[in-house]
């Protein structure tokens, strides 16, 4: 996940060496937050589960999703022909 990148290691922020065409395209067509602070572990759990940190019980470092918690990757791994986000 791209939350591990510093802003200065992306093409859209002017780095002349590193190529980040997909991030550049996202930055060009979306919103770039230049002054944001997140806790990456709860944020990642929220992205994976589609739930708020207060719902998953993972609101700070060191907390994990319970074993077997449904995530989008787990859903895709079930082998169903179609999946949807709701």
LINFENMO-V614649 format. One line per field, one symbol per residue. phi: phi as a letter, one per 20 degrees, with the letter a starting at -180 (. if undefined). burial: 1 if it has 24 or more other C-alpha atoms within 12 Angstrom, else 0. A space follows every 50 residues. Layout:
phi: ???
burial: ???
//
This chain:
phi: .efeefffdcffeofededcffffffffdcddeeccccefffffffffem cfgfefnddbgnddffgngfcfffffffnffcccec
burial: 00000000010100000000001000000000000000011111110110 101001010000001000001000000000000000
//
